[in-house]
């Protein structure tokens, strides 16, 4: 048996998420380093007003994930695997030793800016709850067109997915659902994980070309392909292009479970990934950093590490 650290994606952000991190030396060091690399005051980055910006959201998720994970793993065993949903792949890569935190900060700053510039308004993402994938595919086929682009973006569970596209297209899908499902607009202002972001992804890939990366020290599960990636070049491609690729989080969690993972800890902020994993984990423990005591989480990791050895 083994463990997985899971890092959430955009939509999980909360005002004050950085200020609510535990007051510990390793956390303060992360915040100071991030402020110095970015050249800005992080206290201004997680306000409600600032989080209207895609760049601010993604940077906050990166910093919160790395800081909390470093605190969790301080003086304790490392997990067997890491995985991140969309932007969550970046703190996962930092924890796996693939990418320096400073380089991740610069790349995520660029990533957020490119995505925001490509679609400053009129686009976003919507969760569809209660429909099977075949029904979602039928709805998208009815609505999608040159003036109403809309795509399947995330597969989160058997009856929960996310679509991305124009406001008009997503509203049309919601109207066509009638009964049997719920459409819920997400706090995401760009159409992620679909071909609409192909061009920004190419620009980000060009920036990645000069960034040094290493093979992972921990198992790195791709949230896009649900596969274990073993080389720096595979993960470079995964990180650069995950903004325009479908997220298969259902498959990622299933892959972790099939590899023997029986403990998933979700890093801040929130508990969304914890709820999704409970649908897959027939045995074991699924818990969120934000919903448990730090010493309890460390004890669970230590116990799972002893079993894995």
TAHUBEL-V874970 format. One record per residue. N is the residue number from 1. RES is the residue in one letter. PHI is phi in radians with two decimals (999 if undefined). D_FIRST is the distance of its C-alpha to the first C-alpha in whole Angstrom. Layout:
N,RES,PHI,D_FIRST / N,RES,PHI,D_FIRST
This chain:
1,X,999,0 / 2,X,-2.69,4 / 3,X,-2.24,7 / 4,X,-2.37,10 / 5,X,-1.72,14 / 6,X,-2.00,16 / 7,X,-2.00,20 / 8,X,-1.30,23 / 9,X,-1.90,26 / 10,X,-1.06,30 / 11,X,1.95,31 / 12,X,-1.53,28 / 13,X,-1.05,31 / 14,X,-2.45,33 / 15,X,-0.96,36 / 16,X,1.41,35 / 17,X,-1.10,32 / 18,X,-1.37,32 / 19,X,-1.19,34 / 20,X,-1.52,32 / 21,X,-1.11,29 / 22,X,-0.98,29 / 23,X,-1.45,32 / 24,X,-2.43,30 / 25,X,-1.00,31 / 26,X,-1.13,28 / 27,X,-1.21,29 / 28,X,-1.06,33 / 29,X,-1.09,32 / 30,X,-1.08,31 / 31,X,-1.14,33 / 32,X,-1.14,36 / 33,X,-1.05,35 / 34,X,-1.08,35 / 35,X,-1.09,38 / 36,X,-1.21,39 / 37,X,-1.14,38 / 38,X,-1.44,39 / 39,X,1.20,42 / 40,X,-2.62,42 / 41,X,-1.48,42 / 42,X,-1.13,38 / 43,X,-1.10,40 / 44,X,-1.65,41 / 45,X,-1.56,39 / 46,X,-1.97,37 / 47,X,-1.33,40 / 48,X,-1.03,40 / 49,X,-1.18,43 / 50,X,-1.12,41 / 51,X,-1.31,38 / 52,X,-1.26,41 / 53,X,-1.62,40 / 54,X,-1.02,37 / 55,X,-1.07,37 / 56,X,-1.10,37 / 57,X,-1.04,34 / 58,X,-1.17,32 / 59,X,-1.15,33 / 60,X,-1.09,32 / 61,X,-1.13,28 / 62,X,-1.10,28 / 63,X,-1.13,29 / 64,X,-1.07,27 / 65,X,-1.14,24 / 66,X,-1.17,24 / 67,X,-1.08,26 / 68,X,-1.17,23 / 69,X,-1.17,20 / 70,X,-1.11,22 / 71,X,-1.15,23 / 72,X,-1.08,19 / 73,X,-1.61,18 / 74,X,-1.06,21 / 75,X,1.04,21 / 76,X,-2.52,17 / 77,X,-1.27,14 / 78,X,-1.45,14 / 79,X,-1.28,11 / 80,X,-1.33,9 / 81,X,-2.40,11 / 82,X,-2.28,15 / 83,X,-2.72,17 / 84,X,-2.42,20 / 85,X,-1.53,23 / 86,X,1.03,26 / 87,X,-1.04,27 / 88,X,-1.07,24 / 89,X,-1.14,23 / 90,X,-1.25,25 / 91,X,-1.09,23 / 92,X,-1.07,20 / 93,X,-1.17,22 / 94,X,-1.11,24 / 95,X,-1.15,20 / 96,X,-1.40,19 / 97,X,1.39,22 / 98,X,-1.37,24 / 99,X,-2.36,27 / 100,X,-1.19,29 / 101,X,-1.00,29 / 102,X,-1.09,33 / 103,X,-1.18,33 / 104,X,-1.07,30 / 105,X,-1.05,33 / 106,X,-1.15,36 / 107,X,-1.19,34 / 108,X,-1.21,33 / 109,X,-1.03,36 / 110,X,-1.18,38 / 111,X,-0.99,35 / 112,X,-1.08,36 / 113,X,-1.17,40 / 114,X,-1.09,40 / 115,X,-1.16,39 / 116,X,-1.18,41 / 117,X,-1.18,44 / 118,X,-1.18,43 / 119,X,-2.43,43 / 120,X,-1.18,45 / 121,X,-2.82,46 / 122,X,1.50,46 / 123,X,-2.42,42 / 124,X,3.01,39 / 125,X,-2.44,36 / 126,X,-2.39,35 / 127,X,-1.47,33 / 128,X,-1.98,33 / 129,X,-2.05,32 / 130,X,1.77,32 / 131,X,-1.98,33 / 132,X,-1.30,31 / 133,X,-1.05,31 / 134,X,-1.07,34 / 135,X,-1.17,36 / 136,X,-1.11,35 / 137,X,-1.02,36 / 138,X,-1.12,40 / 139,X,-1.12,40 / 140,X,-1.11,40 / 141,X,-1.11,42 / 142,X,-1.22,45 / 143,X,-1.71,45 / 144,X,-1.04,44 / 145,X,-2.96,47 / 146,X,-0.98,48 / 147,X,-1.64,49 / 148,X,-2.33,46 / 149,X,-1.24,43 / 150,X,-2.71,40 / 151,X,-2.43,37 / 152,X,-1.23,33 / 153,X,-2.01,31 / 154,X,-2.31,28 / 155,X,-1.89,26 / 156,X,-1.69,24 / 157,X,-2.81,23 / 158,X,-1.01,25 / 159,X,-2.17,28 / 160,X,-2.50,28 / 161,X,-2.45,29 / 162,X,-2.27,31 / 163,X,-1.94,34 / 164,X,-2.34,36 / 165,X,2.85,40 / 166,X,-1.33,43 / 167,X,-0.98,44 / 168,X,-1.13,46 / 169,X,-1.16,44 / 170,X,-1.16,41 / 171,X,-1.13,44 / 172,X,-1.16,45 / 173,X,-1.11,42 / 174,X,-1.04,41 / 175,X,-1.19,45 / 176,X,-1.36,44 / 177,X,-1.16,41 / 178,X,0.96,44 / 179,X,-1.80,42 / 180,X,1.72,38 / 181,X,-2.86,36 / 182,X,-2.24,36 / 183,X,-1.86,37 / 184,X,-2.29,36 / 185,X,-1.14,37 / 186,X,-1.66,35 / 187,X,-1.43,36 / 188,X,-2.34,35 / 189,X,-1.77,39 / 190,X,-2.28,38 / 191,X,-1.53,37 / 192,X,-1.32,34 / 193,X,1.10,32 / 194,X,-2.71,35 / 195,X,-1.06,38 / 196,X,-1.07,40 / 197,X,-1.85,38 / 198,X,-1.02,38 / 199,X,-1.18,41 / 200,X,-1.03,39 / 201,X,-1.12,36 / 202,X,-1.10,38 / 203,X,-1.15,40 / 204,X,-1.18,37 / 205,X,-1.05,36 / 206,X,-1.12,39 / 207,X,-1.20,38 / 208,X,-1.19,35 / 209,X,-1.00,36 / 210,X,-1.74,37 / 211,X,-1.63,34 / 212,X,-1.20,32 / 213,X,-2.41,29 / 214,X,-2.19,26 / 215,X,-1.10,23 / 216,X,-1.21,20 / 217,X,-1.44,18 / 218,X,-2.04,15 / 219,X,-1.14,14 / 220,X,-1.87,16 / 221,X,-1.66,16 / 222,X,-1.29,20 / 223,X,-1.29,21 / 224,X,-1.56,24 / 225,X,-1.64,23 / 226,X,1.11,19 / 227,X,-1.85,18 / 228,X,-1.42,17 / 229,X,-1.79,20 / 230,X,-1.92,20 / 231,X,-1.99,24 / 232,X,-1.06,26 / 233,X,-1.21,28 / 234,X,-1.09,26 / 235,X,-1.32,25 / 236,X,-1.00,28 / 237,X,-1.11,29 / 238,X,-1.07,26 / 239,X,-1.23,27 / 240,X,-1.16,31 / 241,X,-1.86,31 / 242,X,-1.18,29 / 243,X,-1.12,32 / 244,X,-1.97,33 / 245,X,-1.91,30 / 246,X,-0.97,29 / 247,X,-1.63,25 / 248,X,-1.94,23 / 249,X,-1.28,21 / 250,X,-0.99,20 / 251,X,-1.17,19 / 252,X,-1.15,17 / 253,X,-1.16,15 / 254,X,-1.10,14 / 255,X,-1.08,13 / 256,X,-1.09,10 / 257,X,-1.11,9 / 258,X,-1.17,10 / 259,X,-1.50,8 / 260,X,1.77,5 / 261,X,-1.19,5 / 262,X,-2.22,6 / 263,X,-2.41,8 / 264,X,-1.99,11 / 265,X,-2.01,14 / 266,X,-1.58,18 / 267,X,-1.41,20 / 268,X,-1.13,24 / 269,X,-1.71,26 / 270,X,1.57,25 / 271,X,-2.39,23 / 272,X,-1.05,23 / 273,X,-1.19,20 / 274,X,-1.14,18 / 275,X,-1.08,21 / 276,X,-1.18,20 / 277,X,-1.18,16 / 278,X,-1.10,17 / 279,X,-1.31,18 / 280,X,-1.81,15 / 281,X,-1.33,12 / 282,X,-1.27,13 / 283,X,-2.32,11 / 284,X,1.75,9 / 285,X,-2.21,11 / 286,X,-2.24,14 / 287,X,-2.60,16 / 288,X,-1.85,19 / 289,X,-0.93,20 / 290,X,-1.27,24 / 291,X,-2.04,23 / 292,X,-2.57,21 / 293,X,-1.32,23 / 294,X,-1.05,21 / 295,X,-1.14,21 / 296,X,-1.19,18 / 297,X,-1.12,16 / 298,X,-1.09,16 / 299,X,-1.13,15 / 300,X,-1.10,12 / 301,X,-1.10,11 / 302,X,-1.12,12 / 303,X,-1.10,10 / 304,X,-1.17,7 / 305,X,-1.11,8 / 306,X,-1.15,9 / 307,X,-1.12,6 / 308,X,-1.17,5 / 309,X,-1.23,9
